[in-house]
Amino acid sequence: MGLRVSPPHPGPPDPLQAALRQCRTGLFYLIAFGFVINGLFLVAPLYMLQVFDRVLASQRVETLLLLTVIAGFALLIMGLLETVRGRIQTRMSVWLDKTLSGPLIAASVGTALAGHYANAQALRDLGTVRSFVSSGLKALLDLPWSPLFIVVLWLLHPSLGWFAAGFAVVLMALAVVNELVARKPAQEANAERVVNENLVEQAIRNADVLQAMGIMPRFLSNWHDRHAGVVRRDLFAGDCHAIMVGATRFVRMLAQVGVLGLGAYFVIHGELTAGGMVAGSILLGRALAPIEQVIGAWRGMLAARAARSRLKRLFATTEVRDRPLQLPAPKGVLVCDGVWYAPSQGGAPILKNIAFRLEPGEVLALMGPSASGKTTLCRTLVGSWLPTKGFVRLDGAQIDRFTAGDQGRHVGYLPQDVELFAATVSENIARLAPNPDPALVVAAAEVADVHEMILSLPQGYDTLLGRDGTMLSGGQRQRIGLARALFDRPRLIVLDEPNSNLDSAGEAALVAAIEAAKMWSSTIVLVTHGTRVLRPVDRIMVLKDGQQRMLGPRDEVLQALRPGPVLIGKSNQDKAIGGSPHTVLGAVP
């Protein structure tokens, strides 16, 4: 049976493009200020021209004083406008950070939900773009005004104008050569650097595995081999950049020396005044400075361009989930209607035509061998993954059609790998609510039988947990994760192997918590390999190869799974299912 993939909901425009479009007003002001600032740069050469040709010739101190006051006032205005332009650039970069950081984090989370690798690289890319906007953008905005100074030089003497234009062409040619030679190595180095940073983050997350199994030396060896390629390309791009910067500096200084020599030649022949000679040197320096600045900032521009491309690709590949109007609070009727799920990047379906219905207060246990689709079904039930075909409905509404806030209140989820946030215990249980209701937090902890353990922590419920809750054991993290799933009595509770890190006392507390949630009329789905937590279970579904092989009342399914006569005793149940679940379930027809 083929799968029909439904197109994603049409989403809003690319947030990156929308944010950049909203920067047009700020860009307009930058261009306007740049026009005035570059115009005021003419003050210095004009002042020199007047001093040499008028003041020195007339010997009038009054003229010198007036010219100095006018030039000083103009330069003050230029300095103030330069300050304002810098503040505008800084605020544009900060605004981009505030506007895009949230959507980028959401897009990265969406990428992870789609089954792709995701990390904080998007925020680093945003920082690169922000750095370019706050500093490198100035060179690009000043570049178009270079012809203005060349024209003024031409007005002083046509030969000076053509001389400046020739050196400007030489510098632009150097910039083009720099782009052609250094762009590809720089892009490859940036791309490989991102991959290597991801590998390091992965190694840090698995530090205990690297240490315990002696993997660290081999990891470092492999990483150094990969990093050597980055260094080689980065070194080549850096050498090219250094050569171009040095060549640019040489050409500009040579041009300034040359324009002075050429100006002196025209002064000797009476075609130019001494003031014009000095003013011409200043004008040439100003005409070529933006080109030199652009070449100097070239690596930053390449990095910003590559970062922008990655951000654009991230937004383009992230499916936008449309959140409609707020729906009434559900009672807990869960319907799985012909659900298929296949990875977004292609491949065989993981879930195949799963269908069942649970009423409020019912508990369904998912059982089956590894890789049978249990965790995938859990993620589909809570809306983390959307079905490729079919629907998951809570009180008739698709699970992903609730608003994000409502879904958070109505759904409790304990994943297989429990991770806690860098926040207090109370905030973790309350799902990062800033000022959680203490009564609800304590109630959830008591139901999960973790209240006494929390009180034994240094600051109790106000204890700040480290990254991933590393100060806690696996069982403690799992029980706090259970309290988080039970917080505020959600209508749907999905528990993926909730007893994987629990001892017998913890399993007894888990059974009591499930029974309490049944009393609230919560609908509960749990994954388990053993039978010790099956006491409150009403029905069992057996999965194998992504297919629903059995679904029925608990005792009937357990009876069908036993190879021998049915025994009611708990120890026999443990022996049949808990002792060797994969062997027994693998034989299910």
C-alpha positions as a printed Julia matrix, in Angstrom:
589×3 Matrix{Float64}:
   0.0     0.0     0.0
   1.5     3.33   -1.05
   1.7     6.33    1.21
   0.14    9.64    0.29
   2.05   12.47    1.9
  -0.15   15.45    2.63
   1.41   18.83    1.88
   2.28   20.94    4.92
   0.05   23.77    5.99
   0.97   26.95    4.12
   2.94   29.1     6.53
   3.89   32.75    6.77
   6.72   34.16    4.66
  10.31   33.31    5.48
  10.95   35.13    8.81
  14.49   35.97    7.7
  13.31   37.62    4.5
  10.49   39.38    6.36
  12.91   40.73    8.98
  15.37   41.93    6.35
  12.55   43.68    4.49
  11.55   45.46    7.67
  15.14   46.73    7.92
  14.64   48.78    4.75
  13.64   51.89    6.7
  16.8    51.7     8.78
  18.81   51.04    5.63
  17.28   54.15    4.02
  18.44   56.27    6.96
  21.91   54.73    6.77
  22.14   55.62    3.09
  20.88   59.15    3.76
  23.35   59.68    6.59
  26.08   58.18    4.42
  25.33   60.72    1.71
  25.68   63.64    4.14
  28.73   62.16    5.9
  30.59   61.5     2.66
  29.67   64.96    1.46
  31.11   66.45    4.64
  34.34   64.57    4.01
  34.94   67.2     1.34
  35.4    69.75    4.14
  39.04   68.79    4.82
  40.3    69.01    1.21
  38.32   72.21    0.59
  39.77   73.69    3.78
  43.29   72.8     2.62
  42.56   74.28   -0.79
  41.35   77.57    0.67
  44.17   77.83    3.2
  46.91   77.28    0.61
  45.37   79.36   -2.16
  43.67   82.19   -0.24
  44.9    82.55    3.31
  48.6    82.12    2.57
  48.33   84.35   -0.46
  46.33   87.11    1.3
  47.95   86.76    4.74
  44.5    87.42    6.29
  44.1    85.94    9.77
  40.38   86.79    9.77
  39.83   84.57    6.72
  41.79   81.73    8.35
  39.73   82.02   11.54
  36.41   82.04    9.67
  37.39   79.05    7.51
  38.55   77.14   10.6
  35.28   77.81   12.46
  33.2    76.72    9.46
  35.31   73.58    8.94
  35.19   72.73   12.64
  31.39   73.06   12.74
  31.02   70.9     9.62
  33.32   68.25   11.08
  31.31   68.31   14.33
  28.13   67.64   12.33
  29.91   64.82   10.52
  31.02   63.27   13.81
  27.51   63.47   15.24
  26.01   61.9    12.1
  28.67   59.17   12.21
  27.65   58.45   15.8
  23.98   58.31   14.86
  24.73   56.02   11.92
  26.69   53.68   14.17
  23.84   53.61   16.7
  21.35   52.81   13.93
  23.52   49.9    12.77
  23.82   48.58   16.31
  20.08   48.82   16.9
  19.35   47.11   13.59
  21.57   44.21   14.59
  19.95   43.99   18.05
  16.48   44.15   16.48
  17.38   41.31   14.12
  18.55   39.26   17.09
  15.34   39.87   19.04
  13.14   39.25   16.01
  14.82   36.11   14.67
  16.2    34.32   17.73
  12.78   32.97   18.75
  11.77   31.75   15.25
  15.24   30.24   14.79
  14.99   28.27   18.02
  11.5    27.13   17.02
  12.77   26.17   13.55
  15.67   24.22   15.07
  13.25   22.38   17.36
  11.02   21.71   14.36
  13.99   20.31   12.48
  14.71   17.97   15.38
  11.04   16.9    15.48
  11.26   16.1    11.77
  14.0    13.6    12.54
  16.96   15.71   11.36
  20.02   16.62   13.38
  19.68   20.06   14.96
  21.7    22.18   17.38
  22.35   25.81   18.22
  24.23   26.52   14.96
  21.37   28.75   13.81
  21.98   31.15   16.7
  25.68   31.27   15.86
  24.77   32.06   12.26
  22.47   34.81   13.47
  25.37   36.21   15.48
  27.51   36.25   12.33
  24.84   38.14   10.4
  24.34   40.51   13.31
  28.08   41.22   13.5
  28.17   42.06    9.81
  25.19   44.42   10.12
  26.74   46.24   13.07
  30.2    46.67   11.52
  30.8    45.34    8.0
  27.75   46.98    6.46
  29.35   50.41    6.73
  32.04   49.58    4.16
  29.46   48.48    1.61
  27.32   51.58    2.14
  30.32   53.89    1.7
  31.51   52.16   -1.47
  29.03   53.85   -3.88
  30.35   57.3    -2.84
  33.86   56.67   -4.14
  32.91   57.98   -7.62
  31.87   61.29   -5.97
  35.43   61.96   -4.81
  36.83   60.88   -8.16
  34.54   63.41   -9.86
  35.74   66.18   -7.51
  39.32   65.19   -8.34
  38.47   65.43  -12.03
  37.13   68.93  -11.42
  40.49   69.91   -9.9
  42.28   68.5   -12.91
  41.01   65.9   -15.43
  44.28   63.97  -15.3
  43.96   63.57  -11.53
  40.44   62.22  -11.99
  41.53   59.66  -14.59
  44.5    58.73  -12.4
  42.2    58.03   -9.43
  39.73   56.13  -11.61
  42.53   53.88  -12.89
  43.7    52.98   -9.38
  40.08   52.42   -8.29
  39.7    49.92  -11.15
  42.89   48.17  -10.02
  41.56   47.86   -6.47
  38.2    46.58   -7.7
  40.03   43.99   -9.81
  41.89   42.87   -6.7
  38.55   42.52   -4.89
  37.17   40.38   -7.73
  40.29   38.19   -7.74
  39.98   37.83   -3.98
  36.36   36.7    -4.39
  37.18   34.17   -7.11
  40.21   32.71   -5.32
  39.15   32.74   -1.66
  35.39   32.21   -1.76
  35.28   28.44   -2.31
  38.0    27.55    0.26
  36.37   29.89    2.8
  32.93   28.37    2.23
  34.29   24.83    2.5
  36.18   25.73    5.67
  33.07   27.29    7.22
  30.91   24.27    6.31
  33.41   21.76    7.71
  33.91   23.89   10.82
  30.16   23.68   11.51
  30.29   19.88   11.18
  33.29   19.64   13.5
  31.62   21.86   16.11
  28.61   19.56   16.02
  30.87   16.56   16.58
  32.44   18.24   19.6
  29.0    19.02   21.05
  28.02   15.39   20.55
  31.19   14.22   22.29
  30.54   16.52   25.26
  27.01   15.14   25.6
  28.44   11.6    25.64
  31.45   12.37   27.83
  30.85    9.41   30.14
  30.78    6.98   27.2
  34.01    8.39   25.76
  35.75    8.12   29.1
  34.42    4.75   30.23
  35.02    2.92   26.95
  38.32    4.55   26.03
  36.9     6.18   22.91
  38.46    9.6    23.57
  41.85    8.96   21.88
  40.2     7.63   18.69
  37.69   10.47   18.7
  40.48   13.04   19.0
  42.42   11.33   16.22
  39.43   11.37   13.88
  38.57   14.93   14.86
  42.13   16.14   14.24
  42.07   14.51   10.8
  38.85   16.33    9.95
  40.03   19.55   11.56
  43.24   19.46    9.54
  41.19   19.9     6.38
  39.44   22.9     7.92
  42.76   24.42    8.96
  44.25   23.81    5.52
  41.39   25.52    3.71
  41.16   28.26    6.32
  44.89   28.85    6.04
  44.69   29.13    2.27
  41.75   31.54    2.47
  43.57   33.53    5.18
  46.75   33.71    3.1
  44.78   34.91    0.09
  43.07   37.49    2.25
  46.37   38.68    3.73
  47.94   38.95    0.28
  44.99   40.94   -1.0
  45.01   43.25    2.02
  48.74   43.85    1.62
  48.39   44.42   -2.13
  45.48   46.77   -1.54
  47.43   48.78    1.03
  50.39   48.99   -1.38
  48.21   50.12   -4.29
  46.45   52.77   -2.21
  49.65   54.2    -0.76
  51.26   54.13   -4.21
  48.25   55.98   -5.58
  48.52   58.69   -2.91
  52.24   59.12   -3.6
  51.53   59.14   -7.3
  48.77   61.74   -7.07
  51.08   64.01   -5.04
  53.81   63.62   -7.63
  51.38   64.2   -10.48
  49.91   67.21   -8.69
  53.38   68.64   -8.11
  54.09   68.21  -11.83
  50.98   70.23  -12.69
  51.86   72.87  -10.07
  55.31   73.27  -11.67
  53.69   73.78  -15.06
  51.08   76.18  -13.63
  48.1    73.88  -14.27
  47.28   73.39  -10.57
  47.7    75.26   -7.33
  49.57   73.95   -4.29
  46.26   73.75   -2.41
  44.81   71.67   -5.23
  47.78   69.3    -4.99
  47.24   68.68   -1.25
  43.46   68.5    -1.62
  43.86   66.0    -4.44
  45.9    63.69   -2.21
  43.2    63.8     0.51
  40.42   63.21   -2.02
  42.2    60.24   -3.55
  42.67   58.66   -0.13
  38.99   59.07    0.6
  37.98   57.72   -2.83
  39.99   54.52   -2.39
  39.38   53.97    1.34
  35.92   52.31    0.97
  37.32   49.84   -1.57
  40.15   48.97    0.8
  37.67   48.59    3.68
  35.49   46.25    1.62
  38.48   44.03    0.81
  39.5    44.08    4.48
  36.01   42.99    5.54
  35.7    40.41    2.78
  36.05   37.33    5.02
  33.35   38.68    7.33
  31.06   39.26    4.37
  31.66   35.72    3.09
  30.88   34.31    6.53
  27.73   36.44    6.8
  26.6    35.35    3.34
  27.15   31.67    4.18
  25.32   32.12    7.51
  22.4    33.82    5.75
  22.19   30.92    3.28
  22.07   28.39    6.12
  19.38   30.36    7.93
  17.34   30.66    4.76
  17.67   26.92    4.16
  16.63   26.2     7.76
  13.44   28.23    7.43
  12.73   26.76    4.0
  12.95   23.16    5.24
  10.99   23.67    8.47
   7.32   22.83    8.27
   5.12   25.52    9.77
   2.28   24.18   11.89
  -0.75   26.37   11.73
  -2.28   26.87   15.18
  -6.01   27.71   14.96
  -8.38   29.24   17.47
  -8.53   27.98   21.03
 -10.57   24.79   21.4
 -12.6    23.68   24.43
 -10.81   21.6    27.02
 -10.97   17.92   25.97
 -12.4    15.14   28.09
  -9.75   12.67   26.93
 -11.28   10.59   24.12
  -8.22    9.5    22.12
  -8.72    8.14   18.61
  -5.91    6.84   16.4
  -7.45    6.69   12.93
  -5.43    4.68   10.39
  -2.08    6.24   11.29
   0.92    5.7     9.03
   4.27    7.32    9.64
   7.33    7.38    7.4
  10.49    9.48    7.86
  10.41   12.81    6.04
  13.69   11.98    4.25
  12.12    8.83    2.8
  12.38    5.19    3.73
  10.06    2.41    4.8
   7.06    3.29    7.0
   7.67    2.94   10.73
   3.94    2.79   11.58
   1.42    1.03    9.39
  -2.31    1.6     9.75
  -2.54    1.92   13.55
  -6.14    2.3    14.75
  -7.7     2.29   18.22
  -9.94    4.32   20.52
  -9.52    5.06   24.23
 -12.13    6.52   26.54
 -11.3     8.86   29.45
  -9.8     6.89   32.33
  -8.62    3.99   30.15
  -5.02    2.8    30.22
  -3.39    1.22   27.16
  -0.04   -0.56   27.35
   2.12   -0.74   24.22
   4.3    -3.85   24.04
   6.5    -5.35   21.4
  10.13   -6.0    20.45
  12.67   -3.25   19.87
  12.22   -1.17   16.72
   8.55   -2.15   16.51
   7.38    1.5    16.44
   6.35    2.03   20.07
   8.31    5.26   20.61
   7.27    6.57   17.19
   3.63    5.96   18.08
   4.1     7.81   21.38
   5.58   10.83   19.6
   2.72   10.76   17.13
   0.11   10.58   19.89
   1.45   13.7    21.63
   1.79   15.65   18.36
   5.57   15.82   18.23
   5.54   13.94   14.94
   2.68   14.33   12.48
   1.29   11.22   10.79
   2.19   10.74    7.16
  -1.33    9.45    6.7
  -4.29    9.2     9.05
  -5.1    11.25   12.13
  -4.62   11.33   15.9
  -7.64   13.01   17.5
  -8.33   14.14   21.04
 -12.07   14.65   21.51
 -12.47   14.78   17.73
  -9.81   17.44   17.15
  -6.46   16.59   15.64
  -3.84   16.7    18.37
  -1.78   19.32   16.52
  -4.8    21.62   16.09
  -4.81   22.69   19.72
  -2.95   25.89   20.48
   0.53   25.39   21.89
  -0.61   26.54   25.34
  -3.65   24.27   25.34
  -1.67   21.28   24.16
   0.76   21.89   27.0
  -2.07   21.86   29.53
  -3.92   18.88   28.11
  -0.99   16.57   27.3
   1.56   15.0    29.64
   4.55   13.22   28.11
   7.42   11.27   29.62
   9.91   10.43   26.84
  12.21    7.45   26.86
  15.28    9.64   27.43
  14.38   12.12   30.16
  16.17   15.47   29.98
  15.6    18.26   32.47
  16.13   21.95   31.81
  18.66   24.26   33.44
  16.05   25.59   35.87
  14.75   24.87   39.34
  13.05   21.63   40.21
   9.78   23.52   40.6
  10.11   25.13   37.16
  10.96   21.78   35.59
   7.87   20.14   37.04
   5.74   23.15   36.03
   7.13   22.99   32.47
   9.17   26.2    32.81
   6.26   28.32   34.0
   7.88   31.46   35.52
   5.69   31.61   38.63
   4.1    28.16   38.99
   1.38   27.45   41.48
   3.21   25.75   44.38
   0.16   23.65   45.23
   0.05   22.15   41.72
   3.8    21.5    41.72
   3.73   19.74   45.09
   0.61   17.77   44.11
   2.31   16.44   40.97
   5.44   15.57   42.94
   3.42   13.74   45.59
   1.53   11.71   43.0
   4.86   10.75   41.41
   6.16    9.91   44.93
   9.14   12.24   44.48
   8.19   14.88   47.06
  10.44   13.52   49.83
  13.39   13.17   47.47
  12.99   16.78   46.32
  12.89   18.02   49.9
  16.23   16.28   50.51
  17.89   18.4    47.8
  19.98   21.41   48.93
  17.27   24.0    48.24
  14.32   21.67   47.88
  12.0    22.7    45.07
  14.19   25.77   44.44
  17.26   23.65   43.71
  18.75   24.73   40.39
  19.41   21.74   38.19
  22.42   21.71   35.9
  22.27   21.01   32.22
  20.23   17.84   31.64
  19.8    17.52   35.4
  23.28   15.99   35.7
  23.28   16.32   39.48
  20.51   13.71   39.65
  20.58    9.99   39.01
  18.73    8.44   36.09
  15.93    7.23   38.34
  15.57   10.66   39.99
  15.39   12.39   36.61
  12.79    9.89   35.47
  10.59   10.44   38.53
  10.81   14.24   38.22
   9.96   13.76   34.54
   6.93   11.73   35.63
   5.86   14.57   37.95
   6.22   16.96   35.0
   4.0    14.72   32.88
   1.36   14.62   35.65
   1.47   18.38   36.37
  -1.98   20.02   36.43
  -3.74   16.69   35.69
  -3.58   16.58   31.86
  -6.3    14.75   29.94
  -3.83   12.66   27.89
  -0.72   11.12   29.47
   1.83    9.22   27.38
   4.64    7.41   29.21
   7.45    5.86   27.15
   9.11    3.14   29.26
   8.54    5.06   32.51
  10.1     2.3    34.62
  13.36    1.85   32.68
  15.45    3.43   35.49
  13.24    2.57   38.46
  13.73    0.03   41.2
  10.87   -1.99   42.7
   9.87    0.88   45.0
   9.89    3.27   42.07
   7.74    0.89   40.02
   5.24    0.64   42.88
   5.1     4.45   42.97
   4.61    4.51   39.18
   1.67    2.09   39.44
   0.14    4.25   42.16
   0.59    7.37   39.99
  -1.13    5.69   37.02
  -3.99    4.61   39.24
  -4.33    8.18   40.56
  -4.4     9.54   36.99
  -7.14    7.03   36.18
  -9.15    8.48   39.04
  -8.84   11.92   37.34
 -10.27   10.28   34.18
  -7.0    10.87   32.31
  -6.4     8.75   29.23
  -3.05    6.98   29.59
  -0.77    5.24   27.1
   2.4     3.6    28.4
   5.2     1.58   26.87
   6.56   -1.3    28.89
   8.46   -4.55   28.42
   7.51   -6.09   31.75
   4.3    -6.91   33.55
   5.01   -5.42   36.97
   3.4    -2.12   35.95
   0.43   -3.69   34.14
  -1.89   -3.81   37.17
  -3.8    -0.59   36.3
  -3.75   -1.34   32.54
  -7.09   -1.95   30.83
  -5.94   -2.97   27.35
  -2.71   -4.04   25.68
  -1.58   -3.41   22.11
   1.23   -5.52   20.67
   3.29   -3.94   17.9
   5.72   -5.66   15.58
   7.38   -4.17   12.49
   5.2    -1.1    12.88
   1.99   -3.11   12.64
  -0.76   -3.66   15.19
  -0.58   -7.41   15.84
  -2.82   -7.59   18.93
  -5.23   -5.29   20.73
  -7.55   -6.36   23.5
  -8.22   -6.56   27.24
  -5.12   -7.01   29.35
  -5.75  -10.56   30.59
  -6.76  -11.86   27.16
  -3.65  -10.48   25.45
  -1.38  -11.77   28.22
  -3.02  -15.17   27.9
  -2.47  -15.18   24.14
   1.18  -14.22   24.59
   1.95  -17.07   27.0
   3.33  -20.19   25.38
   1.91  -22.35   28.2
  -1.18  -22.5    30.44
  -2.5   -19.22   31.83
  -1.48  -18.51   35.41
  -2.84  -15.51   37.28
   0.06  -15.12   39.69
   2.23  -12.0    39.36
   5.49  -13.99   39.35
   4.32  -16.1    36.41
   3.35  -12.97   34.5
   6.82  -11.57   35.09
   8.38  -14.8    33.87
   6.26  -14.89   30.73
   6.62  -11.28   29.64
   8.98   -9.4    31.91
  11.66  -12.09   31.87
  11.99  -12.47   28.1
   9.69  -10.01   26.33
  11.48   -9.98   23.0
  11.39  -13.74   22.58
   7.73  -14.07   23.43
   6.54  -11.05   21.48
   8.68  -11.9    18.51
   6.59  -15.02   18.01
   3.33  -13.11   17.73
   1.74  -13.94   14.35
